[in-house]
Amino acid sequence: GSVGLILTSRPRDEVESYFSSLVEEDYARAGSKASQKFVITNEMVATHPVSMVEQFRKLGLPVEVQNGRVGLIGGKTEHVVCKEGVTLSAEACKLLVHFGVKLAEFRVKLICRWSSGDGDFQMLDE
């Protein structure tokens, strides 16, 4: 993952407490495991303009134009995008973003610290 550096005059306990409780929902990336099942219904695609049909098809969503509205092919009422524990494809991740579904968590893991006061360097728990 990415690595960052923070410089602060805050006490060690305060910094560690802040980052241990910092959790933000985020969009899943391709190759990660789905934390839950996500299903797209006919009602969800029907609200989109007909111009989205080709884009949905490229992402593996089986849709067609039905009476001037977007709908799932073959009279299906729902389409499973991902199942819990299954590795997500790039296409599935793009559909999750499009429908505003966040299945990942953003966390910051502190790996070491250094104190300018006494020059102490310490690797934190792995």
N, C-alpha and C positions, 0 to 999 in steps of 0.2 A: 504494500500500500504506500500511500504518500507519507512523507515525513515532514515535520515542522519543528520550529524552534520558538520557544516563548521566553521572554525576559521579563521578570517581574520582581517587585520588592515585597510582594505579598508573602505571608507565612506559608511554609511548606504544607501544613495540614489543610489550610484553606484552599490552596491550589489543587491538591490531590482530591479533596472532597468535591470541589467544583467539577473536575473532569470525570470523576467516577459516577456522578449523577447526570452528566450531560449525555442525553440520548435524543436524537432527532429522527423522525421518520424520513425515509429517502426512497427514491425509485430503485428497484432492483436492477442489477447489471447482468448481462449475458454470462452464463456459466455459474451463477449463484443458484442456490436451492430455493424453491418457492416455500415461503413460510405458511401459506394457506392456499386453498383452492380458489380460483377466480373463474366465474362463468359470465359470459356476455349473453344477454337475452335479446330477443327480437325487439323489445321496447327500447333497449339501449341503442341499437343501431338505427332504429326508425327515426330518431331525432336528428340524424345527420343528413346533410345534403347528398343528393344523388352523385355529385361530383366526387365524393369520397369512396365510391365503390371500388375503383381501380386500386387506390391506395390500400384499402382493407384487404383486397384479394392478394396483393403483393406481400402482405403480412400474414397470409395464411387463413384469413377469416373468410369462410364461404358465404359470400353475400351476393345478392342480385337486386335488380330494381323490380319492385312489385307495385303496380298501380301508382307509379310516380314516387314511391318511397323505398328506402333501403330496407331489405329484410334478409333473413338467413335463407339459404338455398334449401329447396325441398320441403318447405313447410316446417322446418325445425324451429323449436321455440328457444333453444339455447345452444351455446357453443362453449366448450371448456377450453380456456386459454392455458391454464396450468393447474397442476394438482400438487398438494402439499408434499414436500420432500423431493420433487422432481427438478432436475436441472433446467433452468430457463434458457430458451433460445433468444437470439437477438430480436427476432420477430415478436416473440411473446413479450419481451421487455418493452418494445415500442408500443404494443397494444396496451400494456399496463399504464404506460405514461399517457397515452392518448385518453384513456378512460380515468386518469387521475388516481390510480391505485398504487400505493406505496407499500412494498413488501419487505423493504430492507431497513436497517437501522444504521445511522451514522454515529460512531463513538470515537472518542479520542483515548488512546492508550498511552500512558506515560511510560517511557522505557528507561530513562535515567534522569539524574539531576546533578547540578553543580552549584555550589555556593561560593560566591566571590569573597564572602567574609573570612572563611577559613580555608578556601581552596578545596573543600571536600567534594569528591565525585562519588556518586553512588548509582549502581544499577538497581532499578526497582524490580519488584517481583515480576516474573515472566508469566 
